Amino acid sequence: MFLQTIAEDEAKGRVAEIYSAQRAQSGMVMEAIRCFTARPDLLPAYMDFVMQARGNFSLSQRDWRIITFIAARDIPSTYCSHVYGRQLIDELGSRAAVLAVQRDHRNAGLSERDVAMLDYAEKITRDASRITIDDIGRLRDAGFSDTQICDIALCASFRSFVSRFFDAVGAVPEDAFLDSDEEFRTAMTVGKPI
């Protein structure tokens, strides 16, 4: 981390509560959390937003992860690619399936629904100014409601913000997210080297 942040043993108030909850949930306080404490007032606001966005997400947790993974590839975010790539191994069935999605989600054996969702997420991440009503029509044709389309846009756009912030302040993936398979680890390193 490039910036001075609040250490666990120095955390107080809401920051201490957030750190404690994350340690209980994942066994660590991720740099993705700690980096916000260079401005301690932002961590609670960030966590409140994340809890609201994810807690009321109209799609599945798998959808959140795969949208995030595609966005991370195109940002490019090594941190988020490692974190979400590891999480998707079980959900997609194998490292090979995750790598296939990363290489080309259109030819990775995903459903038409997934491809439409990821096409939209990809376009948002690469250049949201190119989104047209036709893109929204394709999503509606694939069965997505306007609330779900909003959530896809929110997820991809949110990842574009936080992943760039993580890189800008020097957050790096924790060892727990670095896969033991060298090919997979190399493929997840899409941006900043580890």
Residue, then its C-alpha position, 0 to 999 in steps of 0.5 A: m500500500f502506498l498510503q498510510t492507513i489505519a492498522e487493526d490495532e489502531a482502529k476505533g469506532r466504526v472503522a474498528e467494527i468494520y475491521s472486526a466484521q471483515r476479520a470474522q468473515s474472511g479471516m483478514v482485513m483486506e487491503a481493499i478495505r484498509c485503503f479507504t482509511a487514509r480518509p477514515d470518514l470514507l470507509p463507513a460510507y463505502m461499506d454502507f454503499v456496498m452493503q446496500a448495493r449487494g444486499n439488494f442486488s436483484l441478480s445472483q451472487r454469481d452474477w455479481r462475481i462474473i460481472t465484476f470479473i469481466a470488468a476487472r479484466d478490462i479495467p485492468s485490475t489484477y487485484c479484482s481479477h485474482v479475488y473474483g477469479r478465485q471465487l468463480i472457480d467453484e461457481l463455474g466448475s474449474r480454473a479452465a472455465v474461469l480462464a475461458v470466460q476471461r479469454d472470451h465470454r462469448n465462447a466459454g459455454l455460458s448461457e445466452r443470458d450470461v453472454a448478454m449480461l457480460d457484453y453489457a458489462e464489458k461495454i460499460t467498462r470499456d466505454a460507457s458512452r457507447i451504450t445505446i437503447d439497442d444495448i438495453g433492448r438486447l438485455r430486455d430480450a434476454g429476459f432482464s428487467d429494468t431493475q436488473i439492467c440497472d444492477i448490471a450497470l451499477c456492478a460494472s461501474f462500481r468495479s471501474f471506480v473501486s478497482r482504479f482506486f485500489d491501483a492508485v493507492g497501491a492495494v495488492p491482492e492478499d496471498a489467500f487470493l493468489d492461486s497455487d496454479e501458475e498458469f491461472r495466477t499469471a492469467m489473473t495478473v491482467g494489470k499491475p504486476i504482483 
